[in-house]
Amino acid sequence: MENKNIKILAIDDNRDNLISIKAIISEVLPQSFVYTELSGQRGIETARYNDPDVILLDIVMPGMDGYHVCKKIKADEQLSEIPVIFLTALNGDKHSRILALEAGGEAFLAKPVDSTELKAQILAMLKIREAAKYKRDKRLQLEELVQKRTEELKNANTAALNLLEDLNTEKEKLKLLNHAVEASSVSVIITDALGHIHYVNPYFTEHTGYSSEEVFGKRLRMLNTGKLSVSDHEELWSAILSGKEWVGEYQNRKKNGELYWENAVISPILNSKGKVINFVAINEDITEKKKILEELLVAKEKAEESDRLKSAFLANMSHEIRTPMNGILGFASLLKEPKLSGEQQQKYIQIIEKSGARMLNIINDIVNISKIESGLMDVHLSEMNLNTQLQFVYDVLKLDADHKKLNLSFNCGFTGEEAIIQTDSEKFYGILFNLVKNAIKYTDSGAIEFGYNIVDTQGHASLRFYVKDTGIGIPKNRQEVIFERFIQADISDKMARQGAGLGLAISKAYVEMLGGKIWVESEVGKGSTFYFTLPYQAEPAPETICQQGDPLEQCNAIRKLKILMVEDDEVSEMLLDETVKMFGKEILKARTGVEAVEACRNNPDIDLILMDIQMPEMGGYEATRQIRQFNKEVVIIAQTAYGLTGDREKSIGAGCNDYIAKPITKIGLQALIHKYFRK
């Protein structure tokens, strides 16, 4: 569903909360329409009148609380399928979540509402509602069609019985019956009391490929595939031999061997003494209907799986984001405590840095998977020493392994120049790092070993890498899906470990981009071994040496600059100020795009502009375009917290010289300044 079609109803007794929610939704879903109500009763009335796609419902309200409102909504036939997302300030209250689910709510968000999580929840609810509506419509359509056709079959059968009863005395009825049966669009078969075929109508011969001569005198079993169970077969004959009608489904076979499903009504014909003398079978081909039903069942299972994955992913991402944020905010607050020792301060700062790095890692994983899926991730081949990379991964993760008292080791398959290959070193490091990090995460005791050897793959030499652990193992039914994005081996949360569920998806994409494949062999409780292969290209590439000078020498090689910092966030401004002050003879500041344009008009000698992209009044792209109308020479570096695929191209297209993504590192920004202003 496109944003322009989304109708959202927000119910909260606090007007300020409604204004805040409406503002957030306007930002993340700009073309949606938001209805607001201050009470549950008014909210229910508005829902009946406007039929919203999603309801955002506060829990604590006077008169009628959110649980009561949700129960009334779910009990209302008109409103019952509208997804309800509970909003509450009681974030840690497990009991409230249970009550919300019991009341029929589909999701639960804590205040203050995170805009990204709110958008994800709303879009997920819309997909679930669309799937449910599609499934319901198809089911109703199928039920209506089956009911209609069954009624037609029964009517046809009743007509046939009525006409056959007076077959010898009522010639007019015989004529009408013959016409109806001959022109029927279902198979009509008449047998004797032993099941030998005496008559088939034209549709039967056309549909099955058998002529009337080929089936005359044959038993009906010639058409059956034998897949009707013994008990069902006995039930069929027991019913019709006792003079009762039998209705059911079975699978038959055409002359060419093709299988098809039929819905059958088989009725006995009795003589005046009540003895069975004939059977009439009216069969309708329902192969396509069963196919549609199977597709609906598959769609239902996929929707339910998607819902489970959505819930697990949202819970996991909430945990992954809130955990480092707790470390950052909590220890930042502790730094304010008086009489902290220098050792305590350094410990708190290290925790804040570690939490920030974890948060950035989550963001980088999401950005990388986005680039991979959009086809914008490039491969850069260069010379790489395998043994050096293995040693580097070992050194980086040794402390993590030691912390869990795990024995970490690696084995190199080559020595010397044999270990030098052509590949993308960054992607190789990402693959191996992810696999070893995962092994440490899912191993509580024992050892982890990684390494490589050379193997023959269809006549070509390949390198096969392995990461072996003694961890918890992976169930057979999860060994394929763990390479899909946002999925861990256990999505039930009882064994879920730290991580966004993107590492293996990224690793798989990298391996395939480098021309290899990845797989896992595992047994629950005994551990796992991950394998991946890469082509063995041993020819050394021309040596490329990247020399980096001393940062202080690079700084001294740059003349003092007049710099304009355009940044609406005070903390980001302070960080920029500390980073660039060593290069500046004069630093000007602007908080909006309008102020930036005016500052440039009044100071034509500005050397460098650090341009934030997202600002009030006028954004960075528009400000850059206006500045370029009267100043073509000034160096403009875009800085943005978006960090998404295509941002660099947008920045250059607007007139910027370069681009840097937040969080901005001192080394990264200084490298850009050195690039444009080195003497």
C-alpha positions in Angstrom: 0.0 0.0 0.0 1.4 3.4 -0.9 1.7 6.1 1.7 -1.1 8.2 0.1 -3.6 5.5 0.8 -2.8 5.0 4.5 -5.4 6.2 7.0 -4.2 6.1 10.6 -6.4 6.7 13.7 -4.6 7.8 16.9 -6.5 7.6 20.2 -5.0 9.3 23.3 -6.5 11.4 26.1 -3.4 13.6 26.0 -3.6 16.2 23.2 0.1 16.9 23.2 0.8 13.2 22.6 -1.6 13.2 19.6 0.2 16.3 18.2 3.6 14.5 18.7 2.3 11.3 17.0 0.8 13.2 14.1 4.1 15.0 13.6 6.1 11.8 13.6 3.8 10.1 11.1 3.8 13.2 8.9 7.6 12.9 8.8 8.0 9.2 8.2 4.8 8.7 6.1 4.3 12.2 4.6 1.3 11.4 2.4 -0.7 9.5 5.0 -3.8 11.0 6.8 -4.1 10.9 10.6 -7.4 11.1 12.5 -7.1 11.9 16.2 -9.5 11.3 19.1 -9.2 12.0 22.8 -11.4 9.2 24.1 -12.0 5.5 23.4 -15.7 5.9 22.6 -15.1 8.7 20.1 -12.3 6.7 18.6 -14.6 3.7 18.0 -17.1 6.0 16.3 -14.5 7.6 14.1 -13.1 4.1 13.2 -16.6 3.0 12.0 -17.0 6.1 9.9 -13.5 6.4 8.4 -12.3 2.7 8.3 -8.7 3.4 9.1 -5.9 1.0 8.1 -4.1 1.1 11.5 -5.2 2.2 15.0 -2.6 3.7 17.5 -4.1 3.2 20.9 -3.0 4.6 24.3 -3.5 2.2 27.3 -4.1 4.6 30.2 -7.2 6.7 29.6 -10.1 7.8 31.8 -13.5 6.3 31.4 -12.5 3.5 29.1 -8.9 2.3 29.0 -7.1 1.0 25.9 -7.6 -2.7 26.7 -11.4 -2.1 26.9 -11.4 -0.1 23.7 -9.4 -2.8 21.9 -11.8 -5.5 23.0 -14.7 -3.6 21.7 -12.9 -3.0 18.4 -12.1 -6.7 18.0 -15.7 -7.7 18.9 -17.1 -5.4 16.2 -17.5 -7.3 12.9 -16.9 -4.1 10.9 -13.7 -3.2 12.8 -12.2 -6.5 13.9 -9.6 -6.8 11.1 -8.1 -3.3 11.7 -4.6 -3.8 13.3 -4.2 -2.2 16.8 -0.8 -0.9 18.0 -0.7 -0.1 21.7 1.3 2.9 22.8 2.4 3.2 26.5 4.9 4.8 28.7 5.1 1.5 30.7 8.0 0.2 28.7 9.2 -2.5 31.1 5.7 -3.6 32.2 5.5 -7.3 31.1 2.0 -7.5 32.5 0.8 -4.7 30.3 2.1 -6.4 27.2 0.3 -9.6 28.1 -3.0 -7.7 28.7 -2.5 -5.9 25.3 -2.1 -9.3 23.5 -5.1 -10.8 25.4 -7.2 -7.8 24.3 -6.4 -8.5 20.7 -3.6 -6.0 20.0 -1.2 -6.8 17.2 1.8 -4.8 18.4 3.2 -2.8 21.4 5.3 0.4 21.2 6.9 2.2 24.2 6.8 5.9 24.6 8.5 8.1 23.6 7.8 6.6 20.2 10.8 6.0 17.9 9.9 7.2 14.4 11.7 4.4 12.6 10.1 1.7 14.7 6.7 3.3 14.4 7.0 3.4 10.6 8.1 -0.2 10.5 5.3 -1.3 12.7 2.6 0.6 10.7 3.9 -0.8 7.4 4.1 -4.3 8.9 0.5 -4.1 10.1 -0.6 -2.9 6.6 1.1 -5.9 5.0 -0.5 -8.3 7.5 -4.0 -6.7 6.9 -3.6 -6.9 3.1 -2.6 -10.6 3.3 -5.5 -11.3 5.6 -7.9 -9.4 3.4 -6.6 -11.2 0.3 -6.8 -14.6 2.0 -10.4 -13.9 3.2 -11.6 -12.6 -0.2 -10.1 -15.7 -1.9 -11.6 -18.0 0.6 -15.1 -16.4 0.3 -14.8 -16.5 -3.4 -13.8 -20.1 -3.4 -16.5 -21.1 -0.9 -19.2 -19.3 -2.9 -18.0 -21.0 -6.1 -17.9 -24.4 -4.5 -21.3 -23.9 -2.9 -22.8 -22.8 -6.3 -21.3 -25.7 -8.2 -22.3 -28.2 -5.5 -25.8 -26.9 -5.7 -25.8 -27.2 -9.4 -24.5 -30.7 -9.2 -27.2 -31.7 -6.7 -29.8 -30.0 -8.8 -28.6 -31.8 -11.9 -28.5 -35.1 -9.9 -32.0 -34.6 -8.6 -33.3 -33.8 -12.1 -31.5 -36.9 -13.4 -33.1 -39.1 -10.6 -36.5 -37.7 -11.2 -36.3 -38.3 -14.9 -34.8 -41.8 -14.6 -37.5 -42.9 -12.3 -40.1 -42.7 -15.1 -37.7 -43.5 -17.9 -39.8 -46.2 -19.5 -43.1 -44.3 -19.3 -42.2 -40.7 -19.8 -40.6 -40.2 -23.2 -40.7 -36.4 -23.0 -38.7 -36.5 -19.8 -36.2 -38.8 -21.4 -35.7 -36.4 -24.2 -35.2 -33.5 -21.8 -32.8 -35.6 -19.6 -30.8 -36.6 -22.6 -30.5 -33.0 -23.7 -29.4 -31.9 -20.3 -26.9 -34.7 -19.8 -25.4 -34.4 -23.4 -24.9 -30.6 -23.0 -23.6 -30.7 -19.5 -20.2 -29.2 -18.6 -19.5 -31.9 -16.1 -18.8 -35.6 -16.5 -21.9 -37.8 -16.3 -21.4 -41.6 -15.9 -24.1 -44.3 -15.6 -23.2 -47.8 -14.4 -25.0 -51.0 -13.5 -25.2 -52.2 -10.0 -21.7 -53.8 -10.2 -20.1 -50.6 -11.4 -19.7 -51.5 -15.1 -20.0 -48.4 -17.3 -23.1 -48.2 -19.5 -23.0 -44.5 -20.5 -20.7 -41.5 -20.5 -21.7 -38.1 -21.8 -19.7 -36.1 -24.5 -17.9 -33.9 -21.8 -16.5 -37.1 -20.2 -14.9 -38.3 -23.5 -13.6 -34.8 -24.3 -12.2 -34.3 -20.8 -10.6 -37.7 -20.2 -9.6 -38.6 -23.8 -11.4 -42.0 -23.6 -14.1 -42.7 -26.2 -17.4 -44.2 -25.1 -16.5 -47.4 -26.8 -13.2 -47.7 -24.8 -15.0 -47.4 -21.4 -18.2 -49.3 -22.1 -18.5 -52.4 -19.9 -15.4 -51.4 -17.9 -15.3 -50.9 -14.2 -15.0 -47.3 -12.8 -11.8 -48.3 -11.1 -10.0 -48.1 -14.5 -10.0 -44.3 -14.0 -9.0 -44.3 -10.3 -5.4 -43.7 -9.3 -5.7 -45.9 -6.3 -5.1 -43.0 -3.9 -8.5 -43.2 -2.4 -7.9 -44.8 1.0 -9.4 -48.2 1.8 -11.6 -46.6 4.5 -12.9 -44.0 2.1 -13.5 -46.6 -0.6 -15.5 -48.7 1.8 -17.5 -45.7 3.0 -18.4 -44.8 -0.6 -19.7 -48.3 -1.5 -21.4 -48.8 1.8 -23.4 -45.6 1.3 -24.5 -46.1 -2.4 -25.3 -49.8 -1.9 -27.5 -48.9 0.9 -29.4 -46.5 -1.3 -27.7 -43.3 0.0 -26.0 -40.5 -2.0 -22.2 -40.1 -1.6 -20.5 -36.7 -2.1 -16.7 -36.5 -2.0 -13.4 -35.9 -3.8 -11.0 -38.3 -5.5 -8.2 -38.2 -8.0 -8.6 -39.8 -11.4 -6.3 -40.4 -14.4 -6.9 -39.4 -18.0 -6.0 -41.6 -21.0 -2.7 -39.7 -21.5 -1.8 -40.4 -17.9 -2.5 -36.9 -16.6 -3.9 -36.8 -13.1 -6.8 -34.6 -12.1 -9.1 -34.1 -9.1 -12.9 -34.4 -9.2 -15.7 -33.4 -6.9 -18.2 -36.3 -7.3 -21.9 -36.9 -6.4 -22.7 -40.6 -6.8 -26.4 -41.6 -6.5 -28.0 -45.0 -6.6 -31.0 -45.7 -8.9 -33.6 -48.0 -7.2 -36.4 -50.0 -8.8 -39.9 -50.2 -7.5 -38.8 -52.8 -5.0 -36.0 -50.6 -3.6 -33.2 -52.6 -5.2 -30.2 -50.8 -6.6 -30.1 -51.2 -10.4 -27.8 -48.3 -11.5 -25.5 -45.6 -10.3 -25.2 -42.1 -11.6 -21.9 -40.3 -11.1 -21.7 -36.5 -11.8 -18.1 -35.4 -11.6 -16.7 -31.9 -11.7 -13.0 -31.2 -12.4 -11.7 -29.2 -9.4 -7.9 -29.4 -10.1 -7.6 -25.7 -10.6 -9.7 -25.0 -7.5 -7.4 -27.2 -5.4 -4.4 -25.5 -6.8 -5.8 -22.1 -5.8 -6.6 -23.5 -2.4 -3.0 -24.8 -2.0 -1.6 -21.5 -3.1 -3.8 -19.8 -0.5 -2.5 -22.1 2.2 1.1 -21.4 1.1 0.3 -17.7 1.1 -1.2 -18.1 4.6 1.9 -19.9 5.9 4.2 -17.3 4.3 2.2 -14.5 5.9 2.3 -16.3 9.3 6.1 -16.9 8.9 6.5 -13.3 7.9 4.6 -12.2 11.0 6.8 -14.4 13.2 9.9 -13.0 11.5 8.7 -9.5 11.8 8.0 -9.9 15.5 11.3 -11.5 16.1 13.2 -8.9 14.0 11.5 -5.9 15.7 12.1 -7.4 19.1 15.7 -8.1 18.2 16.4 -4.7 16.6 14.7 -3.0 19.6 17.1 -4.9 21.9 20.1 -4.3 19.7 19.4 -0.5 19.6 18.3 0.0 23.1 21.2 -2.0 24.7 24.1 0.2 23.3 21.9 3.3 23.9 21.5 2.2 27.5 25.3 2.0 27.8 25.9 5.4 26.1 23.2 7.3 28.0 23.8 5.5 31.3 27.5 5.9 31.5 27.4 9.5 30.1 25.1 10.3 33.0 27.6 8.6 35.4 30.4 10.8 34.1 28.5 13.7 35.7 29.0 12.2 39.2 31.4 14.2 41.3 34.7 12.8 42.7 35.1 10.2 39.9 38.7 8.9 39.7 40.5 9.2 36.5 40.5 5.4 36.1 36.6 5.4 36.5 36.3 8.1 33.9 38.4 6.3 31.4 36.4 3.1 32.1 33.1 4.8 31.5 34.4 6.5 28.3 35.6 3.1 27.0 32.1 1.7 27.6 30.5 4.6 25.8 32.9 4.1 22.8 32.2 0.4 22.7 28.4 0.9 22.9 28.7 3.5 20.1 30.8 1.2 18.0 28.1 -1.6 18.4 25.4 0.9 17.4 27.4 1.9 14.3 27.9 -1.7 13.4 24.2 -2.3 13.3 23.7 0.7 11.1 26.6 -0.4 8.8 25.1 -3.9 8.4 21.7 -2.4 7.4 23.4 -0.1 4.9 25.5 -2.9 3.5 22.6 -5.3 3.0 20.7 -2.4 1.3 23.7 -1.8 -1.1 23.9 -5.6 -1.8 20.2 -5.9 -2.6 20.2 -2.8 -4.8 23.2 -4.1 -6.8 25.4 -1.1 -5.9 28.1 -3.1 -4.0 31.3 -3.2 -6.1 34.2 -5.7 -6.0 37.7 -4.3 -5.9 40.4 -6.9 -6.6 43.9 -6.5 -5.2 46.8 -8.6 -3.9 46.1 -10.1 -0.5 48.1 -12.4 1.9 45.8 -15.0 3.3 47.9 -15.8 6.3 48.2 -12.2 7.2 44.4 -11.8 7.1 43.9 -15.0 9.2 46.4 -13.7 11.8 44.6 -10.3 11.8 41.2 -11.9 12.5 42.7 -14.0 15.2 44.3 -11.0 16.9 41.1 -9.0 16.7 38.9 -11.7 18.2 41.3 -13.4 20.6 40.2 -11.2 23.5 36.5 -12.1 22.9 37.4 -15.8 22.9 39.5 -15.5 26.0 36.7 -13.7 27.8 34.5 -16.8 27.3 37.4 -19.1 28.0 37.4 -20.6 24.5 40.4 -22.0 22.7 40.8 -20.0 19.5 43.2 -21.3 16.8 43.8 -21.0 13.1 45.6 -23.1 10.4 47.2 -21.8 7.2 47.2 -24.1 4.2 50.1 -22.3 2.4 53.4 -20.6 3.3 55.3 -17.9 1.5 54.1 -16.5 -1.8 51.6 -19.3 -2.3 49.4 -17.5 0.2 49.2 -14.3 -1.9 46.0 -14.3 -4.0 43.9 -11.8 -6.0 40.6 -11.0 -4.2 38.7 -8.2 -2.5 40.5 -8.0 0.8 37.8 -6.0 2.6 35.0 -8.4 1.7 37.2 -11.4 2.5 37.9 -9.9 6.0 34.2 -9.2 6.4 33.3 -12.9 5.6 35.8 -14.5 7.9 35.3 -12.0 10.7 31.5 -12.5 10.7 31.9 -16.3 10.7 34.5 -16.4 13.5 32.5 -13.8 15.5 29.4 -15.9 15.1 31.2 -19.0 16.3 32.4 -17.2 19.4 28.8 -15.9 20.0 27.2 -19.3 19.8 29.8 -21.3 21.6 29.7 -21.4 25.4 32.6 -23.9 26.0 35.2 -25.7 24.0 37.2 -24.6 21.0 37.0 -22.7 17.7 39.3 -23.4 14.8 39.5 -21.7 11.4 41.7 -22.1 8.4 41.8 -23.1 4.7 43.1 -25.7 2.2 43.2 -26.1 -1.6 40.6 -28.3 -3.3 39.7 -29.3 -6.8 36.3 -28.0 -8.0 35.3 -29.2 -11.4 38.9 -29.2 -12.7 39.7 -25.8 -11.2 41.7 -25.1 -8.1 39.7 -23.5 -5.3 40.4 -22.4 -1.7 38.1 -23.9 0.9 37.9 -22.0 4.1 36.3 -23.4 7.3 35.2 -22.1 10.7 34.6 -25.0 13.1 33.1 -24.6 16.6 31.8 -26.7 19.5 28.7 -24.5 20.0 25.0 -25.0 20.3 24.6 -26.2 16.7 21.8 -25.4 14.1 18.7 -27.5 13.5 18.4 -29.1 10.1 15.3 -27.1 9.2 17.2 -23.8 9.9 20.4 -24.5 8.1 19.3 -22.9 4.8 17.3 -19.9 6.1 20.0 -18.6 8.4 21.7 -17.1 5.3 18.6 -15.0 4.8 18.6 -11.4 6.2 17.3 -10.7 9.7 17.1 -14.4 10.6 19.0 -16.2 13.4 19.0 -20.0 13.9 16.4 -19.6 16.6 13.7 -16.9 16.1 11.6 -17.8 19.2 13.8 -15.5 21.4 14.6 -18.3 23.9 18.1 -18.7 22.4 18.5 -15.5 20.4 21.9 -14.0 20.8 23.2 -10.4 20.3 23.1 -9.3 16.7 20.7 -8.0 14.0 20.7 -11.3 12.0 22.4 -9.7 9.0 26.0 -11.1 9.3 25.4 -14.4 7.5 23.3 -12.7 4.7 26.1 -10.2 4.1 28.8 -13.0 4.2 26.8 -15.1 1.7 26.4 -12.1 -0.7 30.2 -11.4 -0.4 31.1 -15.0 -1.1 28.9 -15.1 -4.2 30.2 -11.8 -5.5 33.8 -13.2 -5.2 32.8 -16.3 -7.2 32.4 -18.8 -4.4 29.7 -20.5 -2.4 29.0 -20.9 1.3 27.3 -23.7 3.4 27.1 -25.2 6.9 27.3 -28.6 8.4 25.9 -28.8 11.9 24.4 -31.0 14.6 22.4 -29.6 17.5 24.4 -29.7 20.7 27.7 -30.7 19.0 28.7 -27.7 17.0 28.8 -26.3 13.5 31.3 -26.0 10.7 30.8 -23.2 8.2 32.6 -23.6 4.8 33.1 -21.2 1.9 35.1 -21.4 -1.3 36.9 -18.8 -3.4 38.7 -19.2 -6.7 42.4 -19.7 -6.2 44.2 -16.9 -8.2 47.8 -17.0 -7.1 49.3 -14.7 -9.7 50.7 -11.7 -7.7 49.4 -8.3 -8.7 51.6 -5.3 -9.1 52.5 -4.0 -5.7 50.5 -1.0 -4.6 51.9 1.0 -1.7 49.8 3.6 0.1 52.0 6.0 2.1 50.5 8.0 4.8 52.4 10.9 6.4 52.4 11.9 10.0 49.1 13.7 10.8 50.9 16.6 12.3 53.1 17.0 9.2 49.9 16.8 7.0 48.3 19.5 9.2 51.3 21.8 8.8 51.2 21.3 5.0 47.8 23.0 4.9 47.4 26.8 5.0 45.1 28.3 7.5 41.5 28.4 6.2 38.4 30.4 6.6 35.8 27.8 7.4 32.0 28.0 7.5 30.3 25.2 9.6 26.7 24.7 8.7 25.1 22.5 11.4 21.8 22.7 13.2 22.8 20.2 15.9 24.8 21.7 18.8 26.7 18.6 19.7 27.7 17.9 16.1 28.8 21.6 15.9 31.0 21.2 18.9 32.6 18.1 17.5 33.3 19.7 14.2 34.7 22.8 15.9 37.2 20.6 17.9 38.1 18.7 14.7 38.8 21.5 12.3 40.1 24.3 14.6 43.7 23.3 13.9 43.1 24.2 10.3 41.2 27.4 10.7 42.2 31.0 10.9 38.6 32.0 11.2 35.5 29.8 11.8 32.0 31.0 10.9 28.8 29.2 12.0 25.3 28.9 10.6 22.3 26.8 11.8 20.1 26.8 8.7 20.6 26.8 4.9 19.3 30.3 4.7 21.9 31.5 7.2 24.6 29.6 5.2 23.7 31.3 1.9 23.7 34.7 3.6 27.1 34.1 5.2 28.6 33.1 1.9 27.3 36.3 0.3 28.8 38.4 3.0 32.1 36.5 3.1 33.3 35.7 -0.5 36.7 34.7 0.8 35.5 31.5 2.6 37.7 28.6 1.7 35.7 25.6 3.0 32.0 24.9 3.8 31.1 21.9 5.9 27.4 21.6 4.9 24.9 19.6 6.9 22.1 18.1 4.7 19.1 17.9 6.9 18.2 21.4 8.4 15.2 23.5 9.1 14.0 26.3 6.7 16.3 25.2 3.9 18.2 21.9 3.5 21.9 21.5 2.6 21.3 20.5 -1.1 19.2 23.6 -1.8 21.7 25.8 0.1 24.6 24.4 -2.0 22.7 25.0 -5.3 22.1 28.6 -4.3 25.7 29.2 -3.2 27.0 27.8 -6.5 25.0 30.4 -8.4 27.5 33.1 -7.1 30.5 31.1 -5.9 31.9 28.3 -8.0 35.3 28.0 -6.2 34.6 27.4 -2.6 35.1 23.8 -1.5 31.8 22.3 -0.1 31.9 19.0 1.8 28.4 17.5 2.5 27.9 15.9 5.9 24.9 13.7 6.6 23.6 11.2 9.2 21.7 9.4 6.4 24.7 7.4 5.1 22.5 5.6 2.4 23.2 4.4 -1.1 23.1 7.3 -3.5 23.8 10.1 -1.0 27.2 10.7 -2.4 25.8 11.1 -5.9 23.1 13.4 -4.7 25.7 15.6 -2.9 27.9 15.8 -6.0 24.8 16.5 -8.2 23.8 19.4 -5.9 27.3 21.0 -6.3 29.3 19.6 -3.4 32.9 18.7 -3.9 32.8 15.7 -1.6 30.8 13.8 1.0 31.3 12.4 4.5 28.8 10.3 6.5 28.2 10.7 10.3 29.5 9.8 12.7 32.4 11.9 11.5 35.8 10.7 12.5 38.7 13.1 13.1 40.9 11.1 10.7 38.3 10.9 7.9 37.5 14.7 8.0 41.2 15.7 8.2 41.9 13.4 5.2 39.3 15.2 3.1 40.7 18.6 4.1 44.2 17.4 3.3 42.9 16.2 -0.1 41.6 19.7 -1.2 44.0 22.1 0.6 47.5 20.4 0.8 50.1 22.9 -0.3 
